[in-house]
Amino acid sequence: MANIRRNSGRIPNLALAALAAGALLFSASDSGQAATTQSLVISAAVPLTCSIVLATTTNGNPATFTAGTPSTAALSVAATGTTTFGLVQITETCNDKNGYKLTLTSANTTGTLKGAIAGNTDTLSYTISYDTGGANTTVTPTTTAQTLVNTAAKTPLAGNAKQINAVITNNLAQPDTYSDTLTFTMTPN
């Protein structure tokens, strides 16, 4: 009887073993599903983008530009002689690894500014200088595309900013407003 009193507050070892086995079976049956995994592929498409932005220059040119809208650079020339104007700054941005080509075309022929007054046959001749602080490419604008730059690499994130100047010659043309429309075109290589 002494033995019985001694074990009265305790659970016998066999009973403990049975409880542990039941708990193990219960937990195994509770996780009736095997672990699952799922993969996610992140895909980001980057479009080809090449663009140009024209902005006024630090040379005091009064032109104002709105993207996609033709703008006017209002310049005053002397009665005779040749004058150089800081026309615009062009910023070129292109992410094509093969680079891009920038061309210039003119509405008039052979680098001429034509008068607005009917019957005025006088013209002002002019050339365009591109990248005046670097390669300094000079072209005479025509209706045929003139290449300003053809590069074999993409631009940096901020783009490539280049100065464009106009050199206008007046050979005593009559008073009038003389003009031409220039079109800059960037195409990926």
C-alpha positions in Angstrom: 0.0 0.0 0.0 2.9 2.3 0.5 3.7 1.8 -3.1 0.3 3.0 -4.2 0.5 6.1 -2.1 3.8 7.0 -3.5 2.5 7.0 -7.1 -0.9 8.5 -6.4 0.0 12.0 -7.5 2.0 10.9 -10.6 1.1 9.5 -13.9 2.9 6.2 -14.6 5.6 6.2 -17.3 3.4 4.0 -19.5 0.6 6.5 -19.4 3.0 9.3 -20.4 4.3 7.3 -23.3 0.7 6.7 -24.5 -0.2 10.5 -24.3 3.0 11.4 -26.2 2.2 8.9 -29.0 -1.4 10.3 -29.2 -0.2 13.9 -29.4 2.3 12.9 -32.2 -0.5 11.1 -34.1 -2.8 14.1 -33.6 -0.3 16.6 -34.9 0.6 14.4 -37.9 -3.0 13.9 -38.9 -3.6 17.7 -38.4 -1.1 18.6 -41.1 -2.8 16.5 -43.7 -1.4 18.9 -46.5 2.1 18.8 -47.7 3.9 22.2 -48.0 3.3 24.0 -51.3 5.4 26.5 -53.2 4.5 29.1 -55.9 6.9 31.0 -58.1 6.4 34.6 -59.4 8.2 35.9 -62.5 8.6 39.6 -62.5 8.7 40.9 -66.1 9.2 44.6 -67.1 9.1 45.6 -70.7 11.2 48.7 -71.6 10.0 50.4 -74.8 12.4 52.0 -77.2 12.4 55.7 -76.7 14.2 58.5 -78.6 13.3 62.1 -78.1 14.6 65.6 -78.6 13.7 68.8 -76.7 14.5 72.3 -77.9 15.1 75.0 -75.3 16.1 78.6 -75.4 19.8 79.2 -75.2 21.9 81.2 -72.8 22.8 83.6 -75.6 19.6 85.6 -75.0 17.5 84.1 -77.8 13.9 85.0 -77.1 12.3 81.8 -78.5 9.8 80.0 -76.4 9.2 76.3 -77.1 6.2 74.0 -76.5 6.7 70.3 -77.1 5.1 69.2 -80.4 4.3 72.8 -81.5 6.4 74.8 -84.0 8.1 77.7 -82.3 9.6 80.9 -83.6 13.0 82.3 -83.0 12.6 86.1 -83.6 16.0 87.5 -84.6 17.1 90.9 -85.7 19.9 91.2 -88.3 21.9 94.2 -89.4 21.2 95.8 -92.8 24.3 94.1 -94.2 26.8 91.6 -93.1 26.9 88.2 -91.3 25.6 87.7 -87.8 25.9 84.5 -85.6 23.0 83.8 -83.3 22.7 81.2 -80.5 19.5 79.7 -81.8 18.6 76.9 -79.4 19.9 74.1 -77.2 18.8 70.6 -78.2 18.7 67.8 -75.7 18.8 64.3 -77.3 17.7 61.3 -75.3 17.7 57.7 -76.8 17.9 54.3 -75.1 18.7 52.4 -78.3 22.0 50.5 -77.7 22.9 51.1 -81.4 22.5 54.8 -81.0 20.5 57.3 -83.1 20.7 59.7 -86.1 19.7 63.4 -85.9 18.8 65.1 -89.1 17.7 68.6 -90.1 15.4 69.5 -93.0 14.3 72.9 -94.2 11.0 74.1 -95.8 13.0 76.4 -98.1 15.8 75.4 -100.5 19.5 75.8 -100.1 19.7 77.7 -96.8 17.5 80.7 -97.5 15.2 82.8 -95.4 12.4 84.0 -97.6 10.5 87.3 -97.2 6.8 87.4 -96.1 5.8 90.4 -98.4 4.3 89.3 -101.7 6.6 89.9 -104.6 9.7 90.1 -102.5 12.4 88.0 -104.2 15.2 89.0 -101.8 16.5 86.3 -99.4 18.8 86.0 -96.5 21.3 83.1 -96.7 22.2 81.1 -93.6 23.9 78.0 -92.2 23.3 76.0 -89.1 26.1 75.0 -86.7 25.4 72.0 -84.4 27.3 71.2 -81.3 29.3 74.4 -81.3 31.2 73.4 -78.2 32.2 70.0 -79.6 32.2 68.5 -83.1 30.8 71.8 -84.6 29.0 70.3 -87.6 27.9 73.1 -90.0 25.2 72.4 -92.6 23.3 74.4 -95.2 19.6 73.5 -94.6 17.8 72.1 -97.6 14.6 70.1 -98.3 16.9 67.0 -98.2 17.7 65.7 -94.7 21.1 66.9 -93.5 22.8 64.7 -90.9 23.8 66.6 -87.7 25.0 63.5 -85.8 25.0 59.7 -86.2 26.0 58.0 -83.0 26.5 54.3 -82.2 25.6 54.4 -78.5 22.6 55.3 -76.3 22.7 58.6 -74.4 23.1 59.0 -70.7 20.0 59.4 -68.6 20.1 63.2 -68.7 20.6 63.1 -72.5 23.1 64.9 -74.6 22.7 68.7 -74.7 24.1 70.5 -77.8 24.1 74.1 -78.8 22.7 75.1 -82.2 23.6 78.4 -83.8 22.4 80.2 -87.0 24.8 82.2 -89.1 22.7 84.6 -91.2 24.1 86.8 -94.0 22.2 89.9 -95.2 23.2 91.4 -98.5 21.1 94.5 -98.3 17.7 92.7 -98.5 14.7 95.0 -98.4 12.8 95.4 -95.1 10.7 92.4 -94.4 10.4 89.4 -92.1 12.4 86.5 -93.5 11.8 83.0 -92.4 12.3 79.3 -92.9 10.9 76.3 -91.0 13.5 73.8 -89.7 12.5 70.2 -88.7 14.8 68.2 -86.5 14.2 64.4 -86.7 15.7 61.7 -84.5 15.6 58.1 -85.6 17.1 55.1 -83.7 19.8 53.2 -85.6 
